[in-house]
Every structure is written in structure tokens, then in C-alpha cells.
Amino acid sequence: MALTYSSLPAPPPSNPKEP
């Protein structure tokens, strides 16, 4: 299952408003 989790795309930035 570890491989499946690693295959998932990285989550979006927590602070998209930041420069």
C-alpha cells in the first residue's frame, strides 16, 4: 500500500495566497 500512497500527487500549498 505504501507504493500507492507515494504514487498520489502532492497536496496543494497550504498558503497559496503567499508570494
N, CA and C atoms as an extended XYZ file, in Angstrom:
57
Properties=species:S:1:pos:R:3:atomname:S:1:resname:S:1:resid:I:1 pbc="F F F"
N         0.832       -1.219        0.000 N   MET     1
C         0.000        0.000        0.000 CA  MET     1
C         0.864        1.266        0.000 C   MET     1
N         2.067        1.137        0.521 N   ALA     2
C         2.958        2.303        0.599 CA  ALA     2
C         3.197        2.872       -0.807 C   ALA     2
N         3.368        1.983       -1.775 N   LEU     3
C         3.634        2.441       -3.135 CA  LEU     3
C         2.451        3.259       -3.666 C   LEU     3
N         1.245        2.803       -3.366 N   THR     4
C         0.055        3.513       -3.852 CA  THR     4
C         0.021        4.925       -3.281 C   THR     4
N         0.293        5.032       -1.978 N   TYR     5
C         0.253        6.346       -1.333 CA  TYR     5
C         1.301        7.273       -1.961 C   TYR     5
N         2.487        6.736       -2.183 N   SER     6
C         3.571        7.541       -2.747 CA  SER     6
C         3.214        7.986       -4.166 C   SER     6
N         2.438        7.167       -4.859 N   SER     7
C         2.072        7.478       -6.238 CA  SER     7
C         1.122        8.680       -6.293 C   SER     7
N         0.369        8.901       -5.215 N   LEU     8
C        -0.576       10.016       -5.199 CA  LEU     8
C         0.159       11.342       -5.391 C   LEU     8
N        -0.497       12.308       -6.054 N   PRO     9
C         0.116       13.620       -6.281 CA  PRO     9
C         0.263       14.395       -4.978 C   PRO     9
N         1.235       15.271       -4.919 N   ALA    10
C         1.469       16.052       -3.691 CA  ALA    10
C         0.289       16.992       -3.451 C   ALA    10
N        -0.057       17.257       -2.198 N   PRO    11
C        -1.176       18.150       -1.871 CA  PRO    11
C        -0.855       19.594       -2.252 C   PRO    11
N        -1.865       20.428       -2.446 N   PRO    12
C        -1.652       21.828       -2.827 CA  PRO    12
C        -1.007       22.611       -1.689 C   PRO    12
N        -0.413       23.752       -1.972 N   PRO    13
C         0.234       24.573       -0.938 CA  PRO    13
C        -0.770       25.040        0.103 C   PRO    13
N        -0.388       25.010        1.369 N   SER    14
C        -1.305       25.419        2.437 CA  SER    14
C        -1.522       26.932        2.400 C   SER    14
N        -0.551       27.670        1.829 N   ASN    15
C        -0.675       29.134        1.760 CA  ASN    15
C        -0.528       29.621        0.315 C   ASN    15
N        -1.544       29.369       -0.505 N   PRO    16
C        -1.474       29.784       -1.916 CA  PRO    16
C        -1.482       31.298       -2.075 C   PRO    16
N        -2.005       32.006       -1.058 N   LYS    17
C        -2.058       33.475       -1.138 CA  LYS    17
C        -0.668       34.086       -0.955 C   LYS    17
N         0.215       33.346       -0.284 N   GLU    18
C         1.561       33.885       -0.051 CA  GLU    18
C         2.310       34.065       -1.371 C   GLU    18
N         3.272       34.979       -1.450 N   PRO    19
C         4.040       35.245       -2.674 CA  PRO    19
C         4.884       34.052       -3.085 C   PRO    19
